[in-house]
Amino acid sequence: MNSFNYDSDLIGGSLQVRESRVVADMLLQAASSDQWYQAIISENQLQKRSPATAKRVAQALRKRLERLEPPFWRAIRDGDDELATQATFCAVMARNLLLVEWLETVMHDAISTHAGHLKQFQWSEFLEDRVQRDQRIAAWTESSRKKMGQVVFRVLAEVGLLSDTRSLNLQKLIIRPEIRQLLEHHGHQRLLTCLELSTR
């Protein structure tokens, strides 16, 4: 029996740093259910078109951020754009093993062979390979697979590992010392290794 599954939320959206700042603030305040409702639904602090969308995004981002410790939340809420972006990327990795394994395999190979850029079809090939670990992937619709790939490339471009989502040119990422220190202090070595890929 294959009980393993990736439980990925990549289809839900990219980094969403601005929205993550709002959610990080709520987590740091240990907000009650009523306070969450007030901020997300009544005040629409995430600036979404409908209450349903606001609720869905808030829940997704909260699940990402809760995989990391409060100091990461403070980096997201209070940090400059670069620091908040890198901390949010750490949260996305922590929530998505699928993304971590993509970085460890496809990104690693591209960087080590000096490929210079990624190709769109590599995401499909990667998912086909992952079916061996999680057979549920075989049942994912083509549109879902494509959407996840688009999100992955957007996330990598937003954090600076790719130049943009069209050329998919690889870039070196300068890891903020604060992020490196947080990852080391809280034992997230695997995430740090993923960030360090482009610096080698």
N, C-alpha and C positions, 0 to 999 in steps of 0.2 A: 504493500500500500504506500502511496505517495501522499503524505500529509503536509508536506512543505508547500507554502505558497508565499509569494512575494508581497502581497497586501500593499500594493503600490498606490500612491495617490497622485501620480504624475499627471493623469488626465485632468486633474483639478486646476492646474494652472502653474505658472512659473514662480519666480521668487516673490513678487508682490511685496516689495520692501516697505512701501508706504503703509500698506494695510497691516504688515507684520509689526510695524512700530505701534500701531493702535492695540493690536492683540497682546504684544509684549507688555505694554503699559497696564492692560487689564490683569494680566497674570501677576505682575509685580505688586499690584494693589490687592491681590487675592480677592478679586471682585466676586460678588454674590451673583446668583442667577438673575435676580432683578436688575442688578447693575449691568450685567452683560446685555440684557434685553434693552435697557435704556440706551446704552451706548451704540449697540449694533443695529437695533430695529428702530427705536424711537428717534434717536439723533442721527442715524445713518452715517456714523463716523467713517465707515469704509467707503462711502460714496458709491453705493451700488444702486442699480436701477430698480430693484425690487427687494422687499424684505426677505423673500425666499433665497435670492442670490446672496444677499448680505449674510444671512444665517449660515448658508452652505460654505461660503468663503471663510467666515469666522471660525467655524468648526474645523475646517481643513487646516487652517493656519495654526489653530490652537493645538491640534494633534501633532503638528510638526514641531512647534516650539517646546511642547511638553516633553519631547525626547531629549532635550538638553537642560542644563542647570540654569538657575536664575541669573548668574553672571552673563550668560549669553543673551538673556532677555534684555539686560541693561545695555549691553553693547548694541543691540538692535534698536532699542528705544532712544538711547542717548547719544549713540555714536554718529560720526559724520557718515556721509553716503557710502563711502568705500568700506568703512568698518561695519556698518549695518548690513551692507550687501553680503560681505563675506560671512558674517555671523548667520544671516538668513540662509545662505547657501549651506552652511553646516547643518542647519535644521532640516533642510530638504534632504541632504544626504542621510542624516540620522533616521529620517522617516522612510527612506526609499532605498532598500538594499539593492534593488534593480539598478538604480543610478550608480551606486558604489561599485557594483560589479562591472558596469559599463566603463567606468573610469579605470578600473583595475585591468581591464582586458583591452577593449578597443582603443581607448585614449592612450593607454600605456604603450600599446603596439605602435600607434601612429607617431607618438613622440620618440620612442626608442629607435624607430626606423627612419626618423627625420622625414616623414611623409609630408609634413607642411600643412595638411588640411584633412578634414574628414569628408566623407561622402554620404549622401542621404541614405543610400541603400544599406549602409552598415548597420543602421538601427534594426531593419527588418532581419538581417542576417543574425544580429545579436539575439533578437527575440527567438528566432528559430533554434538557436543553440541553447537558450535558457529553458526551452520546453522540456529538456531532459531533467531539469530540476523541478519544474512546476508544470505539470501537464495541463493545468487550467489555461495556460497561455494559448494553447492551440484553439481554445474556444473564443478567444477575444476577436471581436470584429476587426476587419481591415481598417475601418475608420478610426476605431479606438487605438489601434497600433500606430496609425499615422499621426493621430493627435498627440499621443505620448511622445513620439519622436520629435515632433515640432516643439513640444514643451521642453524636452531635454536639450535640444539645440539652443532654444531661447534662454534657458537657465544658464548654460555654459557661456553664452554671449554676454548675458547680464553680469555675470561674475567676472568676466574678462578672460576666460580660457579660450574663447573663440573671438575672432574680430567682429563677426556679424553672422546672421543666420542664412545668408545667401552663399558667400564664398566658403564659409566654415573653416577659415584659416586659423591654425593653432597659434596661440599667443602665450608668452610667459606670464605667469601670475605672480605678482609680488605679494606674498602673504604678510598681512599686518602682524607685527610682533604681538599685539594684544590677542589676536586669534590663535596664534601659535601657542602662546602661554596658556590660554584657556583650554585648548584641546589637550595639551600635555598635562596640565594640572588635574583635569577631570577624566583622564584616561581614555580619551578618544583618539588613540594612536592611528587606528585605521582611517579615520576621516582626515587626519593630518597627512598621512601618507598619500591620500588621494589629492589633497591640495598641493603637495610637494611635487607631483608628477611633472608639471611643466617647468619646474625650476632646475631640473637635472640636465 
